[in-house]
């Protein structure tokens, strides 16, 4: 049973935009934070953006002003709007859903490739 599923990745030219979506299964209760991480080839996984159940957000410095995270609690869904994409944004993007403040559910990831 897939509990966290990302969609919306793809290939885009530098300067373009993509919107990632992540839907969490209804079987996950007491969802707190929802976050996006990414991992580029040969690099460590890093936090891109996070959003609390109350709507507070935080971003990596490298994406501030370009990416926007939002969520729809009624749909158990989190989004990542990515604008002004750069080649260095190329990575596999992962959605993480935190339940009960303790359990982290990871999606399988979606590839984002930005060509120069």
C-alpha positions as CSV (number, residue, x, y, z in Angstrom):
1,X,0.0,0.0,0.0
2,X,1.5,3.3,-1.1
3,X,1.1,5.7,1.7
4,X,2.9,8.8,0.3
5,X,2.9,9.4,-3.5
6,X,4.6,12.2,-5.3
7,X,3.8,13.5,-8.8
8,X,4.7,16.4,-11.1
9,X,8.4,15.9,-11.8
10,X,9.8,16.1,-15.2
11,X,12.2,17.9,-17.5
12,X,12.2,21.6,-17.8
13,X,14.5,24.3,-19.2
14,X,16.3,26.7,-16.9
15,X,14.0,29.5,-15.8
16,X,11.0,27.3,-16.1
17,X,8.5,26.1,-13.5
18,X,7.2,22.9,-12.1
19,X,4.6,22.0,-9.5
20,X,5.1,18.9,-7.4
21,X,2.3,17.3,-5.5
22,X,2.3,14.8,-2.7
23,X,-0.8,12.9,-1.5
24,X,-0.7,11.1,1.8
25,X,-2.9,8.1,2.4
26,X,-5.9,8.4,4.7
27,X,-4.4,5.6,6.7
28,X,-1.8,8.1,8.1
29,X,-3.3,9.8,11.1
30,X,-2.4,12.9,13.0
31,X,-0.3,14.5,10.3
32,X,1.9,17.2,11.6
33,X,4.6,18.6,9.3
34,X,4.9,17.9,5.6
35,X,8.2,18.5,3.9
36,X,10.1,18.2,0.6
37,X,13.7,16.9,0.5
38,X,15.9,16.4,-2.5
39,X,19.0,14.4,-3.4
40,X,21.2,15.3,-6.3
41,X,23.7,12.7,-7.8
42,X,26.7,12.4,-5.5
43,X,25.2,14.7,-2.9
44,X,23.6,14.3,0.5
45,X,19.8,14.5,0.8
46,X,18.8,18.0,1.9
47,X,15.7,19.7,3.2
48,X,14.1,21.9,0.6
49,X,11.0,23.2,2.4
50,X,8.7,22.3,5.2
51,X,5.2,23.3,6.4
52,X,3.6,22.8,9.7
53,X,0.0,21.8,10.3
54,X,-0.6,25.5,11.2
55,X,0.9,26.7,7.9
56,X,4.3,27.9,9.1
57,X,6.9,27.4,6.5
58,X,10.7,27.1,6.2
59,X,13.0,26.9,3.2
60,X,16.5,26.1,2.3
61,X,18.4,29.3,1.5
62,X,19.1,28.1,-2.0
63,X,15.4,28.1,-2.9
64,X,14.0,31.1,-1.0
65,X,12.1,33.4,-3.2
66,X,11.8,30.8,-5.9
67,X,9.9,27.9,-4.3
68,X,6.7,27.9,-2.4
69,X,5.3,25.1,-0.3
70,X,1.6,24.8,0.5
71,X,-0.8,22.2,1.8
72,X,-4.4,21.2,1.7
73,X,-5.2,19.5,4.9
74,X,-8.6,18.4,3.7
75,X,-6.9,16.4,0.9
76,X,-3.8,15.4,2.9
77,X,-1.8,16.9,0.2
78,X,1.3,19.1,0.0
79,X,2.5,21.0,-3.0
80,X,5.8,22.6,-4.0
81,X,5.7,25.3,-6.6
82,X,9.1,25.7,-8.2
83,X,9.8,28.8,-10.2
84,X,13.0,30.2,-11.9
85,X,14.4,26.7,-11.9
86,X,18.2,26.3,-12.2
87,X,20.3,23.3,-13.4
88,X,21.5,22.9,-9.8
89,X,17.9,22.2,-8.8
90,X,18.2,18.9,-10.6
91,X,17.5,16.1,-8.2
92,X,15.1,13.4,-7.0
93,X,12.5,15.2,-4.8
94,X,11.0,13.3,-1.9
95,X,7.9,14.1,0.1
96,X,8.0,13.4,3.8
97,X,4.9,13.2,6.0
98,X,5.3,13.4,9.8
99,X,2.7,11.7,11.9
100,X,2.2,12.2,15.6
101,X,5.4,14.2,15.6
102,X,7.3,11.0,15.5
103,X,6.8,8.8,12.5
104,X,8.1,9.9,9.1
105,X,6.6,8.5,5.9
106,X,8.7,8.9,2.8
107,X,7.5,8.8,-0.8
108,X,9.5,7.0,-3.5
109,X,10.6,10.3,-5.1
110,X,10.1,12.1,-8.3
111,X,12.8,13.2,-10.7
112,X,13.2,16.9,-11.6
113,X,15.7,17.7,-14.3
114,X,16.5,21.2,-15.3
115,X,18.4,21.7,-18.5
116,X,20.7,24.7,-19.2
